[in-house]
C-alpha cells in the first residue's frame, strides 16, 4: 500500500478546482466528491480556509493584477493568497505555499501558460505583503469575507450584533454530537470519552462537542447508534416540538422537509410516536432511511412535496408538525463556507415565498391544540421573525408560544459571544413555536 505523503502542490490543484467550481455556481460538496480520495481531506481543509478568506484574496488579486487570469489560474492564485495573507493563520510557511502554488500551475496543462504570471504575482505579494494587506483591508468584503449585500443585510437585521455574527461565521466549528437518549446520556458518554484519554465538553441538553473533528466512523459509539453528528442549535427542534404535548398518548407527527433525517431521529429518540418523514427528493429520502437504520429507529418515509398535501396526506390531523424550511443557510456558513459566495440577495425573497407556501399548506393539517415548530438555519429576519409576524397576522387560530427566536451563531471565542439565549457553541438558527387554537379559544374581533 502506498503511504507516501501527498505533495502540497497536488492538494492546491484540487482545492483550486473546487474553488473554480464554486465560482461557477456549484456547491463545494459535489465538487469535493470528484476529488481523488487520497487528496480529498487535505483539499477540503485548504479550500474551506480559502472560502473563509476569499474576500481578502479577491481584493489582493485585484491589487496585484487589474485583469483576472483565466478561471482556473485565478482560482489557484486566489487559493494561495487566501492561505498566505495572514501569516499567523497560514497552514504552511508562506514561502512554501508560494513555491507549491507555482509548482501546481506548472504541473497542470490548464494553468501552465499562467505559471509565470502566478509566480510574479505571488513574489510581489511576498515583497509588499504588509502594504498590500493594509490596502486590501479598506474593502469591507475583504475585511469580513462575506459579500457586500450580506454584510449590509446583517447590519440592518442585527445592528448591535452584526460584527460578532460575521466573526462567528468565519470561525472553524467544532464537531458536535447528539447523544441518543435511548442508548446513553451526555454524562455517561463524557465519562466513557474521558476514559479513552480524549476531551469533550457538554453542549446544550443532549450534546457534546469533541476536542477535534474526526471521520465519523472513528467517533466512539457512532456506528452503534449511540451518537449522531448534529449542531447544538439543530438539537433544539425535537424537544421544542414535543414540549407540553399530551403525555402517555401515541403521537402522530409530521417532519416536513426531513432529509437527511437528523431531526426525525431525534424525535424518535425522545418519544414513542408515529412519525411521517417527508422530503421532496427520493434520493434524499434514502439518506433518511440510512440515518434511522444506523440508530435502530423507524419512521414512515414519504417522497413528496410538503406543499402539496393532496398528493400524500391521508386526512388524519397531526398532533405536531416540524417544518425545517428551505432557507439561505446563512446561519451555517461556518460549516459550509461556500454558501456565502453562492447565494444572491434575491434568494432571500424567493425562499421566503417558499417558506410561506409551506406554512400555508401544512397549517390546516394540524389538529386544534397541536403544535408546529417552524425553523430555519438562517440569521436573516425575513426568513424568521418577519415570516412569523406575517403568518400570525393572517391566521387568527395561530398563537405564538415561547421559543428561542433568532439564535445567532456563536464561535466560543472570547469577546465574540452573542447575547442570545445561547446553548453555548452553535450555528445560527431561527425557532418559532405555534399552537393551533380551537374555535372556542380564538380571539374575537371587536364589533
VOVEX-907591 format. One line per 8 residues: their letters; for each residue x, y negated, z negated of C-alpha. Coordinates in steps of 0.1 Angstrom, whole numbers. Layout:
! residues N
a> X/Y/Z; ... .
//
This chain:
! residues 447
xxxxxxxx> 0/0/0; 13/-34/10; 16/-56/-22; 38/-84/-6; 26/-118/-17; 5/-137/9; 25/-167/23; 12/-200/14 .
xxxxxxxx> 10/-212/50; -15/-184/58; -37/-194/28; -35/-230/40; -46/-219/75; -75/-201/60; -85/-230/38; -83/-254/67 .
xxxxxxxx> -106/-231/88; -132/-232/61; -130/-270/58; -134/-273/95; -165/-252/94; -180/-273/65; -173/-304/85; -192/-288/114 .
xxxxxxxx> -222/-283/92; -217/-248/79; -218/-237/43; -185/-226/28; -199/-193/17; -202/-177/52; -170/-194/63; -151/-178/34 .
xxxxxxxx> -167/-145/42; -150/-145/75; -116/-149/59; -94/-118/56; -99/-102/22; -63/-105/12; -64/-142/19; -98/-150/5 .
xxxxxxxx> -91/-156/-32; -62/-179/-26; -80/-197/3; -111/-202/-18; -92/-218/-46; -74/-241/-22; -105/-251/-2; -126/-257/-33 .
xxxxxxxx> -99/-281/-47; -97/-297/-12; -135/-302/-12; -134/-318/-46; -107/-343/-33; -119/-347/3; -130/-383/-1; -95/-392/-12 .
xxxxxxxx> -79/-371/16; -100/-387/43; -91/-422/31; -54/-413/30; -55/-398/65; -71/-430/78; -42/-450/63; -17/-426/79 .
xxxxxxxx> -33/-424/113; -62/-446/126; -72/-419/151; -80/-384/139; -63/-354/155; -84/-325/168; -108/-310/141; -87/-280/130 .
xxxxxxxx> -55/-301/129; -73/-328/109; -87/-302/85; -52/-288/79; -37/-323/74; -66/-333/50; -62/-300/31; -26/-308/24 .
xxxxxxxx> -34/-344/14; -62/-333/-9; -40/-308/-26; -9/-331/-28; -22/-366/-36; -24/-361/-73; 10/-346/-82; -2/-336/-118 .
xxxxxxxx> -31/-315/-104; -13/-301/-73; -14/-263/-72; 22/-262/-59; 51/-286/-57; 42/-314/-32; 73/-307/-11; 62/-270/-9 .
xxxxxxxx> 27/-280/2; 40/-303/29; 65/-277/42; 40/-249/43; 13/-271/59; 37/-279/87; 46/-242/90; 8/-234/92 .
xxxxxxxx> 5/-258/120; 34/-243/139; 21/-207/135; -14/-213/149; -18/-219/187; -48/-241/180; -27/-266/159; 9/-260/173 .
xxxxxxxx> 7/-291/195; -1/-312/165; 26/-299/142; 49/-328/148; 21/-353/141; 11/-335/109; 48/-334/98; 52/-371/105 .
xxxxxxxx> 20/-380/85; 29/-358/55; 66/-370/54; 54/-406/54; 29/-398/27; 57/-384/5; 78/-416/11; 49/-440/4 .
xxxxxxxx> 27/-419/-18; 22/-444/-47; 13/-473/-24; -10/-452/-2; -28/-437/-32; -33/-471/-47; -47/-485/-14; -70/-455/-8 .
xxxxxxxx> -84/-459/-43; -102/-491/-33; -127/-469/-14; -155/-457/-37; -157/-425/-17; -121/-418/-23; -123/-427/-59; -153/-405/-67 .
xxxxxxxx> -150/-379/-39; -187/-380/-30; -205/-396/-1; -213/-433/-5; -251/-427/-3; -248/-401/-31; -229/-425/-53; -254/-452/-47 .
xxxxxxxx> -283/-428/-54; -268/-418/-87; -262/-454/-97; -299/-461/-91; -313/-430/-107; -289/-429/-137; -275/-464/-142; -258/-457/-176 .
xxxxxxxx> -245/-422/-167; -236/-421/-130; -199/-422/-136; -200/-393/-161; -221/-373/-137; -196/-377/-109; -167/-368/-132; -185/-337/-144 .
xxxxxxxx> -194/-328/-108; -158/-328/-99; -147/-306/-127; -140/-269/-123; -168/-250/-140; -164/-221/-165; -176/-186/-158; -208/-184/-179 .
xxxxxxxx> -226/-152/-187; -262/-144/-198; -263/-116/-223; -291/-90/-217; -313/-91/-249; -324/-55/-242; -289/-42/-245; -269/-66/-267 .
xxxxxxxx> -268/-102/-281; -243/-131/-277; -229/-124/-312; -222/-87/-306; -208/-95/-271; -184/-121/-285; -172/-97/-312; -166/-70/-285 .
xxxxxxxx> -149/-95/-263; -126/-107/-291; -116/-71/-298; -101/-70/-262; -79/-99/-271; -100/-122/-248; -115/-155/-256; -152/-165/-250 .
xxxxxxxx> -174/-191/-266; -211/-193/-273; -232/-214/-249; -269/-221/-254; -293/-194/-267; -283/-165/-246; -249/-174/-230; -212/-170/-234 .
xxxxxxxx> -185/-189/-215; -153/-170/-207; -119/-185/-211; -112/-179/-174; -131/-167/-143; -125/-132/-130; -141/-108/-105; -175/-97/-118 .
xxxxxxxx> -166/-60/-118; -138/-69/-142; -161/-86/-167; -168/-63/-197; -204/-50/-195; -213/-64/-161; -216/-31/-143; -235/-16/-172 .
xxxxxxxx> -261/-44/-171; -251/-59/-204; -243/-94/-189; -251/-114/-158; -234/-144/-144; -257/-174/-148; -250/-210/-158; -263/-222/-192 .
xxxxxxxx> -287/-247/-177; -303/-220/-155; -308/-198/-186; -334/-222/-199; -360/-214/-173; -373/-180/-186; -376/-188/-223; -392/-222/-215 .
xxxxxxxx> -419/-204/-194; -426/-177/-220; -428/-201/-249; -462/-201/-266; -478/-177/-242; -501/-151/-256; -482/-127/-278; -488/-90/-275 .
xxxxxxxx> -508/-93/-242; -493/-80/-210; -484/-110/-189; -488/-114/-152; -460/-137/-140; -450/-151/-106; -414/-160/-99; -417/-180/-67 .
xxxxxxxx> -385/-186/-46; -369/-159/-68; -337/-149/-49; -311/-138/-59; -331/-127/-89; -313/-141/-119; -343/-158/-134; -366/-128/-126 .
xxxxxxxx> -342/-106/-145; -341/-130/-175; -379/-130/-176; -379/-92/-177; -352/-91/-203; -373/-112/-226; -409/-100/-220; -428/-68/-211 .
xxxxxxxx> -446/-83/-181; -457/-76/-146; -435/-99/-126; -440/-106/-89; -407/-119/-74; -414/-138/-42; -389/-150/-16; -394/-161/20 .
xxxxxxxx> -363/-143/32; -364/-105/34; -326/-103/32; -326/-123/0; -353/-101/-14; -327/-72/-11; -305/-93/-34; -333/-94/-60 .
xxxxxxxx> -335/-57/-59; -298/-53/-63; -298/-77/-93; -327/-58/-110; -312/-24/-102; -279/-32/-119; -299/-42/-150; -323/-13/-150 .
xxxxxxxx> -353/-36/-146; -383/-35/-122; -405/-61/-106; -428/-63/-76; -407/-78/-49; -426/-95/-20; -411/-112/11; -434/-141/18 .
xxxxxxxx> -438/-179/19; -448/-190/-16; -466/-220/1; -490/-196/20; -508/-177/-8; -534/-164/16; -508/-141/31; -498/-124/-1 .
xxxxxxxx> -519/-133/-32; -545/-107/-44; -567/-133/-60; -558/-124/-96; -547/-155/-115; -513/-157/-131; -506/-163/-168; -473/-180/-158 .
xxxxxxxx> -455/-193/-127; -419/-201/-123; -412/-224/-94; -374/-228/-89; -380/-250/-59; -356/-255/-29; -337/-287/-35; -305/-306/-26 .
xxxxxxxx> -285/-286/-52; -270/-319/-63; -266/-306/-98; -244/-276/-90; -218/-293/-68; -190/-284/-93; -197/-247/-84; -205/-254/-47 .
xxxxxxxx> -183/-284/-38; -192/-282/-1; -228/-292/-8; -220/-329/-13; -204/-331/22; -232/-310/39; -262/-329/25; -276/-361/41 .
xxxxxxxx> -296/-387/23; -327/-379/44; -326/-344/30; -340/-357/-3; -373/-369/11; -376/-337/33; -371/-314/3; -394/-335/-20 .
xxxxxxxx> -422/-329/6; -414/-292/5; -415/-292/-33; -448/-310/-33; -462/-285/-8; -452/-255/-30; -466/-271/-62; -500/-278/-44 .
xxxxxxxx> -501/-242/-31; -492/-225/-64; -512/-245/-90; -546/-230/-80; -531/-195/-87; -526/-203/-124; -554/-194/-149; -567/-221/-173 .
xxxxxxxx> -543/-222/-203; -515/-208/-182; -480/-224/-178; -460/-234/-148; -423/-243/-151; -411/-265/-122; -373/-267/-120; -346/-278/-95 .
xxxxxxxx> -308/-277/-97; -308/-314/-88; -299/-346/-106; -319/-368/-82; -351/-382/-97; -371/-378/-65; -368/-340/-70; -375/-341/-107 .
xxxxxxxx> -392/-368/-128; -408/-386/-98; -421/-354/-84; -438/-345/-117; -452/-380/-122; -469/-378/-87; -482/-343/-93; -497/-350/-127 .
xxxxxxxx> -513/-382/-113; -531/-362/-86; -540/-331/-108; -561/-340/-138; -561/-304/-150; -522/-306/-154; -507/-316/-187; -470/-320/-193 .
xxxxxxxx> -456/-302/-223; -422/-307/-240; -394/-297/-217; -358/-307/-211; -365/-331/-181; -332/-341/-164; -303/-321/-177; -273/-338/-164 .
xxxxxxxx> -241/-319/-157; -215/-316/-185; -179/-308/-179; -169/-304/-215; -141/-329/-210; -136/-353/-239; -152/-386/-232; -174/-373/-204 .
xxxxxxxx> -203/-358/-223; -236/-370/-211; -260/-377/-240; -289/-355/-228; -304/-326/-248; -272/-307/-239; -267/-269/-240; -230/-277/-240 .
xxxxxxxx> -212/-268/-208; -237/-267/-180; -248/-277/-145; -273/-304/-136; -310/-293/-136; -345/-306/-140; -372/-289/-160; -409/-297/-164 .
xxxxxxxx> -435/-275/-182; -471/-279/-171; -501/-264/-188; -533/-259/-169; -562/-274/-188; -596/-257/-190; -625/-278/-176; -638/-285/-211 .
xxxxxxx> -605/-299/-222; -597/-321/-192; -598/-359/-199; -629/-376/-189; -626/-408/-168; -643/-439/-184; -677/-448/-170 .
//
